[in-house]
Amino acid sequence: MTSKAKTKPSRPRGKTGTTTTDDFLGGRLTVLQPKTGHRAGSDAVFLAAAVGAQAGDSVLDACAGVGVAGLCLLARVPKTTVTAVEIDERQCALAAENAARNGLPDRFAAIRADVTAPAKDLAAAGLIREGYDQVMANPPFYMEGAVRAAPNASRAAAHVMPRGELGRWVRFLTTMAAPKGALTVIHRADCLGALLDLLQDRFGDLAVFPLFPKAAEPAVRVIVQGRKGSRAGLRLLSGLVLHGPDGAYTGHAEAVLRGGEALRLGAPRKKGRRPGGKGGSPNLPEREESSRARKVR
């Protein structure tokens, strides 16, 4: 089943100085983005849709940009909190502003930090070792030297990763995930092998969910999800076809991008103690208590 009209998850609604105002989730979210440089799109929405968060979970979003993935998650799952980590000062400020614009400032905190920084710097920024039930990331897709870097510095940093840095990203996500916490990452399909190698011995019960441009075409994106410390094996899922023969989004893709539906990559978590403890956003009392009890080493 395909939609009759070709639609996009982000639609410019207006311009404010050097930013545009864009719709996500069919208008449930309105987001400020820079006119030039890195701009969030469908990858952020699919990433958020795949995160299996439950009410009460504390979520860390690495490479958050203007906060689209975290805000999409908050719109879908009540009583969760998101800590958005972004190195770019302007994008980080817009992420905080977008949370306020959408009535979510109490559940969303934006932290400017470099995920490859020393542990003491991450702790000083307010990040908590093993403090998050869910960690998600949309890291730069291209290795340095593989593509020509964009002239815009913000766009280049968001799209191009120095060689060897993916391993540091995985170490950061491993460090931040609570025991038995879940990881969800979206990346290029041709990077799947390298990503799985890095996740080995850190995350198990790995599920690979391909995103196919059309039914007869190879996947260009994959969503990888796993559980910290699990010894369960790899699962290759059927994935999602994004576009029909006419180029319009399929009904399933449309339901995620505009309707805010979830992508189910694994079985629901069993009832019991949540892996991350109290968690929450750094601007909540629970997080303040946790930060005194646990620090990044």
C-alpha positions as CSV (number, residue, x, y, z in Angstrom):
1,M,0.0,0.0,0.0
2,T,1.4,3.4,-0.9
3,S,0.3,6.9,-0.2
4,K,-1.3,8.8,-3.0
5,A,0.8,11.9,-2.7
6,K,4.5,12.3,-2.2
7,T,5.2,13.7,1.2
8,K,8.2,14.6,3.3
9,P,8.7,14.3,7.1
10,S,10.0,17.9,7.2
11,R,8.2,20.7,5.6
12,P,9.4,24.4,5.7
13,R,6.7,26.5,7.2
14,G,8.5,29.8,7.5
15,K,11.8,31.6,7.9
16,T,13.2,33.4,10.9
17,G,16.5,35.1,10.2
18,T,18.9,32.4,9.5
19,T,16.6,29.5,10.4
20,T,13.5,27.8,8.9
21,T,10.6,26.3,10.8
22,D,9.9,22.7,9.8
23,D,7.1,20.2,10.5
24,F,7.8,16.7,11.7
25,L,5.3,13.9,12.6
26,G,2.6,15.5,10.4
27,G,2.8,18.8,12.2
28,R,2.9,17.4,15.8
29,L,6.4,19.0,16.1
30,T,7.6,22.3,14.8
31,V,11.3,22.6,14.7
32,L,13.8,25.5,14.0
33,Q,16.7,24.5,11.8
34,P,19.5,26.4,10.2
35,K,18.9,27.4,6.6
36,T,22.3,26.2,5.7
37,G,24.5,23.5,7.2
38,H,23.3,20.3,8.8
39,R,19.5,19.8,8.7
40,A,17.6,16.9,10.2
41,G,15.4,14.7,8.0
42,S,13.9,11.2,7.9
43,D,16.9,9.4,9.4
44,A,16.2,11.2,12.7
45,V,12.5,10.1,12.7
46,F,13.3,6.5,11.8
47,L,15.9,6.4,14.6
48,A,13.5,7.6,17.2
49,A,10.8,5.3,16.0
50,A,13.1,2.3,16.5
51,V,14.0,3.1,20.1
52,G,12.0,0.7,22.4
53,A,11.7,3.2,25.2
54,Q,9.0,2.8,27.9
55,A,7.5,5.3,30.3
56,G,10.1,6.3,32.9
57,D,13.1,5.6,30.7
58,S,16.1,7.9,30.6
59,V,17.3,8.3,27.0
60,L,20.6,9.6,25.7
61,D,20.7,11.0,22.1
62,A,24.3,11.4,20.7
63,C,24.9,13.7,17.7
64,A,21.5,15.2,18.4
65,G,21.6,18.1,16.1
66,V,18.6,20.4,16.7
67,G,17.0,17.6,18.7
68,V,14.6,16.1,16.2
69,A,15.1,12.4,17.1
70,G,14.8,13.1,20.9
71,L,11.7,15.2,20.4
72,C,10.1,12.6,18.1
73,L,10.7,10.0,20.9
74,L,9.2,12.2,23.6
75,A,6.1,12.8,21.4
76,R,5.6,9.0,21.1
77,V,6.5,7.8,24.6
78,P,5.1,9.6,27.7
79,K,7.0,10.2,30.9
80,T,10.4,9.6,29.2
81,T,13.3,12.0,29.4
82,V,15.9,12.8,26.8
83,T,19.5,14.1,27.2
84,A,20.6,15.4,23.8
85,V,24.4,15.6,23.3
86,E,25.6,17.9,20.4
87,I,29.1,19.3,19.8
88,D,27.9,22.3,17.6
89,E,27.0,25.3,19.8
90,R,24.3,26.6,17.5
91,Q,22.6,23.3,16.9
92,C,22.7,22.6,20.7
93,A,21.1,25.9,21.4
94,L,18.4,25.3,18.8
95,A,17.7,21.8,20.3
96,A,16.9,23.4,23.7
97,E,14.8,26.1,22.0
98,N,12.9,23.4,20.0
99,A,12.1,21.5,23.2
100,A,10.6,24.7,24.7
101,R,8.7,25.5,21.5
102,N,7.0,22.1,21.6
103,G,6.2,22.2,25.3
104,L,8.8,19.6,26.4
105,P,11.5,21.5,28.2
106,D,11.0,19.6,31.5
107,R,11.7,16.3,29.7
108,F,14.5,17.4,27.4
109,A,18.0,18.7,28.2
110,A,20.6,19.7,25.7
111,I,24.3,19.3,26.6
112,R,27.1,20.7,24.4
113,A,29.9,18.1,24.5
114,D,32.2,16.1,22.3
115,V,31.4,12.4,22.7
116,T,35.1,11.5,22.1
117,A,36.3,13.8,25.0
118,P,38.0,12.4,28.1
119,A,35.6,10.9,30.7
120,K,36.3,13.7,33.2
121,D,35.1,16.3,30.6
122,L,32.0,14.4,29.9
123,A,31.2,14.1,33.6
124,A,31.8,17.9,34.0
125,A,29.3,18.5,31.2
126,G,26.7,16.6,33.2
127,L,26.8,13.2,31.6
128,I,26.4,10.1,33.8
129,R,28.3,6.9,33.4
130,E,25.9,4.0,32.9
131,G,23.0,6.4,33.6
132,Y,20.7,5.8,30.6
133,D,18.2,3.1,29.9
134,Q,18.4,3.8,26.2
135,V,21.2,5.3,24.1
136,M,20.7,6.3,20.5
137,A,22.9,7.9,17.8
138,N,22.9,9.1,14.3
139,P,26.7,9.5,13.9
140,P,28.4,11.1,10.9
141,F,28.0,8.7,8.0
142,Y,31.2,9.2,6.0
143,M,34.8,8.5,6.9
144,E,37.3,11.2,6.4
145,G,38.8,11.2,2.9
146,A,35.9,9.1,1.5
147,V,33.9,12.1,0.4
148,R,34.6,15.8,-0.2
149,A,33.8,17.7,2.9
150,A,31.0,20.3,2.7
151,P,32.2,24.0,2.8
152,N,29.9,24.6,5.7
153,A,31.7,23.6,8.9
154,S,28.6,22.5,10.8
155,R,27.4,20.3,7.9
156,A,30.9,18.8,7.4
157,A,31.2,17.9,11.1
158,A,27.8,16.2,11.1
159,H,28.5,14.2,7.9
160,V,32.2,13.3,8.0
161,M,33.9,11.4,10.8
162,P,37.7,11.3,11.3
163,R,39.2,7.8,10.7
164,G,39.0,5.6,13.8
165,E,36.4,7.8,15.5
166,L,33.5,5.3,15.1
167,G,35.2,3.1,17.7
168,R,35.3,6.1,20.1
169,W,31.6,6.7,19.5
170,V,30.8,3.0,20.4
171,R,32.9,3.3,23.5
172,F,31.0,6.4,24.5
173,L,27.7,4.8,24.0
174,T,28.8,1.7,25.9
175,T,30.0,3.8,28.8
176,M,26.8,5.8,29.0
177,A,24.3,2.8,28.6
178,A,23.1,1.4,31.9
179,P,23.7,-2.3,32.6
180,K,21.4,-4.2,30.3
181,G,20.5,-0.8,28.6
182,A,19.6,-0.7,25.0
183,L,21.4,0.9,22.1
184,T,19.9,2.0,18.8
185,V,22.1,3.4,15.9
186,I,21.2,4.3,12.3
187,H,24.1,4.2,9.8
188,R,24.9,3.5,6.2
189,A,24.4,-0.1,5.1
190,D,27.9,-0.4,3.8
191,C,29.2,0.4,7.3
192,L,27.3,-2.5,8.9
193,G,30.3,-4.8,9.1
194,A,32.5,-2.3,10.8
195,L,29.7,-1.3,13.2
196,L,29.0,-4.9,14.2
197,D,32.7,-5.6,14.8
198,L,32.9,-2.7,17.2
199,L,29.7,-3.7,19.0
200,Q,30.9,-7.3,19.5
201,D,31.5,-8.1,23.2
202,R,29.7,-4.9,24.2
203,F,26.2,-5.4,23.0
204,G,24.4,-8.6,22.3
205,D,20.9,-9.6,21.0
206,L,21.7,-7.4,18.0
207,A,19.0,-6.7,15.5
208,V,19.7,-5.4,12.0
209,F,16.7,-3.6,10.4
210,P,17.4,-2.5,6.8
211,L,15.8,0.6,5.2
212,F,15.2,-0.1,1.5
213,P,14.6,2.9,-0.9
214,K,12.3,0.7,-3.0
215,A,11.4,-3.0,-3.0
216,A,13.8,-4.1,-5.7
217,E,16.8,-2.0,-4.4
218,P,19.4,-2.7,-1.9
219,A,19.3,-1.1,1.5
220,V,21.1,2.2,1.9
221,R,20.5,2.6,5.7
222,V,20.4,0.1,8.5
223,I,19.2,0.5,12.1
224,V,21.1,-1.6,14.5
225,Q,19.8,-2.3,18.0
226,G,21.3,-4.3,20.9
227,R,21.3,-4.9,24.6
228,K,24.4,-4.1,26.7
229,G,26.0,-7.2,28.1
230,S,23.6,-9.6,26.4
231,R,25.0,-12.9,24.9
232,A,22.1,-13.5,22.6
233,G,22.9,-13.8,18.9
234,L,22.3,-11.6,15.8
235,R,18.9,-11.2,14.3
236,L,18.4,-10.0,10.7
237,L,14.9,-8.4,10.3
238,S,12.8,-7.9,7.2
239,G,13.2,-4.1,7.4
240,L,11.1,-1.4,5.7
241,V,10.6,-0.4,2.1
242,L,10.4,3.4,2.0
243,H,9.0,4.2,-1.4
244,G,6.6,2.6,-3.8
245,P,7.1,2.4,-7.6
246,D,5.7,6.0,-8.0
247,G,8.2,7.4,-5.5
248,A,5.6,8.1,-2.8
249,Y,6.3,6.8,0.7
250,T,4.8,3.4,1.4
251,G,1.9,3.3,3.9
252,H,4.2,1.9,6.6
253,A,6.9,4.6,6.1
254,E,4.2,7.2,6.0
255,A,2.8,5.9,9.3
256,V,6.2,6.3,10.9
257,L,7.2,9.7,9.4
258,R,3.8,11.4,9.7
259,G,1.8,9.3,12.1
260,G,4.6,8.8,14.7
261,E,4.2,5.0,14.8
262,A,7.0,2.9,16.3
263,L,9.3,0.4,14.4
264,R,9.3,-2.8,16.4
265,L,12.8,-4.3,16.4
266,G,12.6,-6.6,19.4
267,A,10.4,-8.1,22.1
268,P,9.1,-5.8,24.9
269,R,11.3,-5.6,28.0
270,K,10.3,-7.9,30.8
271,K,8.7,-6.4,33.8
272,G,11.0,-5.7,36.7
273,R,13.7,-3.3,37.7
274,R,14.6,-0.9,35.0
275,P,18.2,-1.2,34.0
276,G,19.0,2.5,34.4
277,G,17.6,3.1,37.8
278,K,16.0,6.5,38.3
279,G,17.5,8.2,35.2
280,G,15.8,11.3,33.8
281,S,16.9,14.6,32.4
282,P,19.9,16.4,34.0
283,N,17.5,19.3,34.9
284,L,15.3,17.0,37.0
285,P,15.7,16.3,40.7
286,E,16.2,12.6,40.0
287,R,19.1,13.2,37.7
288,E,20.7,15.6,40.2
289,E,20.6,12.8,42.8
290,S,22.0,10.3,40.3
291,S,24.9,12.5,39.4
292,R,26.1,12.6,42.9
293,A,25.9,8.9,43.2
294,R,27.5,8.0,39.9
295,K,30.1,9.9,37.9
296,V,32.0,9.2,34.7
297,R,35.3,7.8,35.6
